[in-house]
Amino acid sequence: MDLRIFPPEDLLQATVKLPLSKSVANRALVIAALTEGGIAPDRLPDCDDTRVFIEALSRCEGRVDCHGCGTALRFLTAFFAATEGVDVVIDGNERLRQRPIAALVEALRDCGADIEYAETERFAPLRIRGRRLSGGEIDLDPQMSSQFASALLMVAPTMTSPLRLRLVGEIASEPYIRLTTTMMEAAGAIVDRENMVMVVDHGQEVPREGASITVEPGRYKPFRQEAEADWSAAAFWYEIEALTSGFLSLDTLSEDSKQPDSAAAGLFADLGVVTDFEGEEGFTDLCGSPDLSPRLRHDFSPTPDLVPAAVVTCVMLRIPFRFTGIATLRYKESDRIAALIEELARVGAVIESDADTMSWEGALQPVAELPVFDSHGDHRLAMSLAPVACYIPGIIVRDAGVVDKSYPSFWDDLAAAGFRVEPVETGEA
């Protein structure tokens, strides 16, 4: 599905009901499945990723298809490895087969897991025969994904002895590990953190050298996790607000959320968006501000999923930037660094990058054609590029249906907010 997008004809004024957080829901589903008499959340996100979890957690044999969901591959690999009697092959689409999994597999094997690479060494598909794991002291490098650590930690209470997980090297997306352990503790797990965080610039927190987490064996207790609106989805509406200076109200967004991407409120304050968490009818209101940073520097290592919205916003507002802590974006649904550089070249932006940095000096080269953007099979890329229509009416986003992974109603919500969203005829794009 390819879509052509036009901005609202009048000043943007809209109320948006955000999707529920799949980060919270997917962790809650795994913990509930590991709990005798476990209670799944009352409400779950209506998205592809969560449907994968619901289907997979009911399986104990045969092939489990994670499609393109990296979170499912990582969390379910640990879940199946720690579940006695399971005999499955866990797999996914071609892109998922290219995403790293070896660090998690080796850590689980060190705990006694029976896991084999079914085809290519170090990559899915995996043959897993479940058994009770032993725990022990495990070194893990979570640089590629914090989900390796989260996957291990969630199954740790089922182990025969304490798991002491030593986190070596740079820790990507540490707030997501903190979200995991907070939810585990709410369900009765005994968790001890050592040297986990220190305060750095912009109030962000990063791990100290020698960080470790110890989880005692035991049983989770039944616990119902309340549903939350998804802060990562909210980021694209922050982007829209920054580019329109309209008036947006976001439903059920929590100021006190443990979701790491709640950092979007602070990030977009530097991009001209004021957040009022005490808006009318309990909504979170966004409105424009003339206070823009002349140049934006930001470390995204705690929140890499915010990068696409931030990069596109800066380019359209012509705000030079230097963003660090982005190395993990190479291993998402697309290589998001390369994809952002390729697609924003269509509006004349020449963005520089290395392994962990993206930067842009604010100049736009002339372009002769209306941009036709490729989503690269990546939901966050598709959603971040759509607001370019606020400055360039009539842009096209190819393979726009990829938003089903996390936010299936995004295009409908965009239309309800006043954007014109039209299917592109065959051959038009």
C-alpha positions in Angstrom: 0.0 0.0 0.0 1.4 3.4 -1.1 -0.1 6.6 0.2 0.0 10.2 -0.9 -0.2 12.7 1.9 -1.3 16.4 2.1 -1.3 18.6 5.2 -4.4 20.0 6.9 -5.9 23.0 5.0 -6.6 24.8 8.3 -4.7 25.1 11.6 -4.2 21.6 13.1 -6.6 20.9 16.0 -7.1 17.3 16.9 -7.5 14.8 19.7 -5.6 11.6 19.2 -6.2 8.3 21.1 -2.8 6.7 21.1 -2.2 3.0 20.8 -1.3 1.1 23.9 2.4 0.4 24.7 3.6 -2.8 23.2 6.8 -2.5 25.2 4.8 -2.8 28.4 2.2 -5.3 27.1 4.8 -7.7 25.7 6.7 -7.8 28.9 3.5 -8.3 30.9 2.5 -11.2 28.6 5.8 -13.0 29.1 5.7 -12.5 32.9 2.1 -13.7 33.0 3.0 -16.8 31.1 5.8 -17.5 33.6 3.4 -17.1 36.5 1.1 -19.8 37.9 -2.3 -18.4 37.6 -0.8 -15.4 35.7 -3.0 -12.5 34.7 -2.6 -11.0 31.3 -3.4 -7.2 30.9 -7.0 -6.3 30.5 -6.3 -4.4 27.3 -3.6 -5.2 24.8 -2.3 -3.2 21.8 -4.0 -4.1 18.5 -0.8 -4.5 16.6 1.1 -7.2 14.8 3.9 -7.4 17.4 1.6 -8.2 20.3 -0.4 -10.7 18.2 2.8 -12.6 17.6 3.3 -12.8 21.4 -0.2 -14.0 22.1 0.0 -16.7 19.4 3.5 -17.9 20.3 3.0 -18.1 24.1 0.3 -20.7 23.6 2.7 -23.0 21.6 4.8 -25.7 23.0 5.9 -27.5 19.8 6.4 -27.0 16.1 7.4 -23.8 14.3 6.9 -20.4 15.9 6.9 -17.5 13.4 8.0 -14.1 14.8 7.5 -12.5 11.4 9.5 -9.3 11.7 9.3 -8.8 15.4 12.8 -8.7 17.0 11.4 -8.3 20.5 9.4 -11.5 20.1 12.5 -13.4 18.8 14.6 -12.3 21.8 12.0 -12.6 24.6 10.5 -15.9 23.3 13.9 -17.5 22.8 14.5 -17.1 26.5 10.9 -18.0 27.4 11.0 -21.3 25.4 14.5 -22.2 26.6 13.3 -21.9 30.3 10.0 -23.7 29.8 10.1 -27.5 30.4 8.6 -29.7 27.7 8.9 -27.2 24.9 10.2 -28.3 21.5 10.0 -25.5 19.0 11.8 -24.0 16.0 11.6 -20.2 16.3 12.0 -18.2 13.1 11.0 -15.0 11.3 11.2 -13.1 8.0 14.4 -12.5 6.1 15.2 -9.3 7.9 14.8 -11.0 11.3 17.1 -13.7 10.2 19.8 -11.0 9.8 19.4 -9.5 13.2 21.8 -10.4 16.0 20.8 -13.2 18.4 24.1 -15.0 19.2 24.9 -13.1 22.4 21.5 -14.1 23.9 21.9 -17.7 22.8 25.3 -18.1 24.3 24.2 -16.5 27.6 21.2 -18.9 27.8 23.5 -21.9 26.9 25.7 -20.8 29.8 22.6 -21.3 32.0 22.1 -24.8 30.6 19.7 -24.0 27.7 19.4 -26.5 24.8 19.4 -24.3 21.7 20.7 -25.1 18.3 21.1 -22.9 15.2 18.8 -24.6 12.7 20.4 -23.2 9.6 23.0 -20.4 9.9 25.4 -20.1 12.9 24.6 -17.1 15.1 21.2 -16.3 13.5 17.6 -17.5 13.5 16.0 -20.0 13.0 16.7 -21.6 16.4 15.8 -25.1 17.6 14.9 -24.9 21.3 14.1 -27.7 23.7 12.9 -26.2 27.0 14.3 -27.2 30.4 14.7 -25.6 33.8 17.8 -23.4 33.6 20.5 -23.3 36.3 21.3 -19.6 36.7 24.8 -18.6 37.8 27.1 -15.7 36.9 26.7 -14.7 33.3 28.6 -12.0 31.3 26.5 -10.3 28.6 27.3 -7.5 26.2 24.0 -5.8 25.5 25.4 -3.2 23.1 23.3 -4.4 20.2 20.1 -4.7 22.1 19.0 -4.2 25.7 16.4 -6.9 25.0 19.1 -9.6 25.4 19.3 -8.6 29.1 15.5 -8.2 29.5 14.9 -11.6 28.0 17.3 -13.3 30.4 16.1 -11.3 33.4 12.4 -12.2 32.9 13.1 -15.9 33.0 15.6 -15.7 35.9 13.0 -16.3 38.7 12.3 -19.7 37.2 16.0 -20.8 37.5 17.3 -23.2 40.1 19.8 -20.7 41.5 20.3 -17.0 41.5 21.2 -15.3 38.2 23.9 -12.6 38.4 23.9 -10.9 35.1 27.1 -8.8 34.6 26.6 -6.2 31.9 29.9 -5.6 30.1 30.7 -2.9 27.6 28.3 -0.1 26.7 24.7 -0.8 27.6 22.2 0.2 24.9 18.8 1.5 26.0 19.4 1.0 29.7 16.0 2.5 30.6 14.3 -0.5 28.9 16.2 -2.9 31.2 14.9 -0.7 34.1 11.4 -1.0 32.8 11.8 -4.8 32.7 13.1 -5.1 36.3 10.4 -2.7 37.6 7.7 -4.9 36.1 9.3 -8.0 37.5 9.4 -6.6 41.0 5.8 -5.6 40.7 5.1 -9.3 40.1 7.1 -10.4 43.1 10.6 -11.0 41.7 13.6 -10.2 44.0 16.0 -8.0 42.0 19.2 -6.4 43.2 20.9 -3.8 41.0 24.6 -2.9 41.4 26.2 0.2 39.9 23.4 0.5 37.4 23.0 4.2 36.8 24.6 7.6 37.1 23.3 11.0 36.1 24.8 12.7 33.0 23.8 15.7 30.8 20.2 16.4 30.1 19.2 14.3 33.1 19.7 11.1 31.2 21.0 8.1 33.1 23.6 5.6 31.9 25.2 2.6 33.6 28.4 2.8 35.6 31.3 0.4 34.7 30.8 -2.9 36.4 27.0 -2.9 36.4 25.2 -6.1 37.3 21.7 -7.3 38.2 21.0 -10.3 40.4 17.7 -12.1 40.4 16.8 -14.6 43.1 15.0 -17.9 42.2 11.3 -17.9 43.2 7.9 -17.6 41.8 6.1 -14.7 40.2 2.8 -13.8 41.9 -0.3 -13.0 39.8 -0.2 -9.3 39.0 -2.2 -7.3 36.5 -0.3 -4.6 34.6 -2.3 -1.6 33.8 -2.4 -0.6 30.1 -0.5 2.5 29.1 -0.6 4.7 26.0 2.5 4.3 23.9 5.1 7.0 24.2 7.0 5.9 21.2 3.8 6.4 19.1 3.4 9.8 20.8 6.8 10.9 19.3 5.3 11.2 15.8 2.6 13.5 17.1 5.2 15.6 18.8 6.9 15.7 15.4 3.7 16.9 13.8 3.2 19.5 16.5 6.7 20.8 15.9 6.1 21.2 12.2 2.6 22.7 12.4 2.4 24.7 15.7 -1.2 23.5 16.0 -3.1 22.2 19.0 -3.0 18.5 19.8 -4.5 16.6 22.7 -3.1 13.1 23.3 -5.4 10.7 25.2 -4.2 8.5 28.1 -0.5 9.6 28.0 1.1 9.4 31.4 3.6 11.8 32.8 4.7 9.2 35.3 5.2 6.5 32.8 8.2 4.2 33.2 8.5 3.9 29.4 11.9 5.2 28.3 10.4 7.1 25.3 8.6 9.5 27.7 11.8 11.4 27.2 10.1 12.7 24.1 8.5 15.5 26.1 11.9 16.9 27.1 13.5 16.3 23.7 10.8 18.1 21.8 10.8 21.0 24.2 14.0 22.0 22.4 12.1 21.7 19.1 9.3 24.1 20.0 6.7 21.8 21.6 5.3 22.6 25.0 3.7 19.7 26.9 0.8 20.3 29.3 0.1 17.1 31.2 -2.9 18.7 32.9 -4.9 19.5 29.8 -8.7 19.5 29.5 -10.5 16.3 30.2 -7.3 14.7 31.5 -5.6 14.8 28.1 -2.0 15.7 27.5 -2.0 18.9 25.4 0.7 19.9 22.9 1.2 23.4 21.6 3.8 25.3 19.7 6.5 27.5 21.2 8.9 29.9 19.4 11.7 28.7 21.7 13.8 26.5 19.4 17.4 25.4 19.9 19.6 26.8 17.2 21.5 23.5 17.2 20.5 20.2 18.8 23.0 17.8 20.5 21.6 14.7 22.1 22.7 11.3 23.2 20.0 8.8 22.2 21.6 5.7 23.7 18.8 5.4 26.3 16.0 6.0 23.7 17.1 5.1 20.1 13.5 4.7 18.9 13.1 8.5 19.1 15.8 9.1 16.5 13.6 9.0 13.3 11.1 11.6 14.6 13.9 13.8 15.9 16.0 13.7 12.7 13.1 14.4 10.4 11.9 17.3 12.6 15.3 18.9 12.6 15.7 18.6 8.9 12.3 20.2 8.2 12.9 23.0 10.7 16.5 23.4 9.4 18.0 22.9 12.9 21.6 21.5 12.7 22.2 18.5 14.9 24.7 16.0 16.2 23.1 12.9 17.6 25.1 10.2 19.3 24.2 6.8 20.9 22.6 5.5 17.7 24.6 2.4 16.9 21.7 0.0 17.7 19.7 1.6 14.9 21.7 -0.6 12.4 19.9 -3.6 13.8 16.2 -2.5 13.7 13.6 -3.4 11.2 15.8 -1.6 8.8 19.3 -0.1 9.1 17.6 3.1 10.3 20.8 5.2 10.0 21.3 4.3 6.3 17.6 4.5 5.6 17.1 8.0 7.1 20.2 9.3 5.2 18.8 7.8 1.9 15.3 9.1 2.3 16.1 12.6 3.6 18.4 13.1 0.7 15.2 13.2 -1.3 14.4 16.6 0.4 18.0 17.8 -0.1 19.6 17.0 3.2 23.1 15.6 3.2 23.5 13.8 6.5 26.8 12.5 7.8 27.2 9.4 9.9 29.6 7.0 11.4 29.1 4.0 13.6 27.4 5.9 16.5 26.8 9.4 15.2 24.6 11.3 12.8 25.1 15.0 12.1 23.8 17.7 9.7 24.8 21.3 9.3 21.5 22.6 8.2 21.9 23.1 4.5 19.4 21.7 2.0 20.3 21.0 -1.6 17.8 21.8 -4.4 15.6 18.9 -5.4 13.7 18.7 -8.7 11.1 16.0 -7.8 8.4 15.5 -5.3 9.7 13.1 -2.7 8.6 9.5 -3.0 9.8 7.9 0.3 10.5 4.2 0.8 9.5 2.9 4.2 12.2 0.2 4.0 9.8 -2.2 5.7 10.2 -0.2 8.9 7.1 1.1 10.8 9.0 4.0 12.5 10.5 5.2 9.3 7.1 5.3 7.6 5.5 7.3 10.5 8.4 9.7 10.8 8.4 10.6 7.1 4.7 11.2 6.8 4.8 14.7 8.5 7.2 15.9 5.8 3.8 16.6 4.0 3.4 19.6 6.3 6.2 21.3 4.3 6.0 19.4 1.0 2.3 18.6 0.2 1.7 15.5 -1.9 4.6 13.3 -0.7 4.3 9.6 -1.2 5.2 6.9 1.4 5.6 3.5 -0.1 4.7 0.3 1.7 2.8 2.4 4.2 1.1 -0.7 5.7 4.2 -1.5 7.7 2.7 0.7 10.5 0.6 -2.3 11.4 3.6 -3.6 13.4 3.0 -1.0 16.2 0.3 1.5 15.2 -2.2 0.2 12.8 -4.6 3.2 13.1 -1.8 5.7 12.3 -3.1 6.7 8.9 -6.7 6.8 10.0 -5.6 9.0 13.0 -3.7 11.3 10.6 -6.7 11.6 8.4 -8.9 12.4 11.4 -6.5 15.2 12.3 -7.1 16.9 9.0 -4.4 15.4 6.8 -5.5 14.1 3.3 -4.3 10.6 3.0 -5.0 9.0 -0.5 -4.0 5.6 -1.9 -1.7 5.9 -4.8 -2.8 4.4 -8.1 -0.7 1.6 -9.5 2.3 3.1 -11.4 1.8 6.6 -10.0 4.6 6.3 -7.5 
